[in-house]
């Protein structure tokens, strides 16, 4: 620079070139704005790549909860996923096929979100759901107590889900009981199994093989069969060979809830005469024709076989159960004992007399001139049943109060 050269002064042209500060600032702003725009564009592309990876690899929980895809649904999951660009390399749109390829993995988790829907209910919603479930249970329960067994079988064959709904409600009821009669019967079998078969205090078995054959009538979910089978498996494993027990449990109900159950109207089960040694009715005398169940028990029981019954005390019309016992005696059973220790349930034990005891009893009644009287009572019982079913006067229906 010469001595006389000054910024903004052109000695050659002799013209003044003034420095424009405002123009320089404007140019700098443009450069900064463009740099920011380029940075935002790169960030946007990066985020879209992450979204694509998430959509393909891991559907979010919020999406699963917010959408219920049907099994055959081929629609894109969201409007956003339809417009998502390809990963940053090609920066292309996802094709419809690519978008739909992300759907099946989400579908696999839909059932889980549906299954956990109850857990996501508010306390008020849970209370309302429980009330509806309870109302449904009470309705099914009332139907089973106020219709005949053949009608009940027809109802559950047409609507098999009713069985599951009933037993779900029944399990809820059991939790409030002081004891479950099924457990009492299982314990009784376990205790009596320790003594020899057909011995005093032991379990009754078939005369030739000493096999213990149990028929659980109206078994529900066949809990008794499960526990008894497990018990005898352990018992025989620990017992000497000559002390082992052979047994079989037949479980009958209106629906095959598991492999242990045979579907049947329990007034007519697929077993031969004199083939069982114990027949159990645990809260199962539900149809209006329940005395037909008792007749069937008599048919399939072998002589000296036992009939075990547990019923709710409030069902007995005479409040004591004496009328119920007399009805079963008229049908040929001998009464062994009644257990009223439980506040809620009464348990009865009867046995089917062998032919020699039947003849002896008949002779005794004839000597007392009461044989004709007893036969008349039997006839009167059947005539009464024809006019009014026993479900209305001998054992009242167990109907829960509506809330």
Buried (B, 14 or more C-beta within 10 A) or exposed (E): EEEEEEEEEEEEEEEEEEEEEEEEEEEEEEEEEEEEEEEEEEEEEEEBBEEBEEBBEEBEEEBBEEBEBEEEBEEBBBEEBEEBBBBEEEEEEBEEEBBBEBBEEBBEBBEEBEEEEEEEEEEEEEEEEEEEBBBBBBBBBBBBBBBBBBBBBBBBEEEEEBBEBBBEBBEEEBEEEEEBBBBBBBEBBBEBBEEBBBEEEBBBBBBEEBBBBBBBBBBBBBBBBBBBBEBBEEBBEEBEEEEEBBBBBBBBBBBBBEEBBBBBBBBBBEBEEBBBBBBBBBBBBBBBBBBBBBEBBBBBBBBBBBBBBBBBBEBBBEEEBEBBBBBBBBBBBBBEEBEEEBEEBBBBBBBBBBEEBBEEBEEEBEEEEEBEEBEEBBEEBEEBBEEEBBBEBBBBBBEBEEE
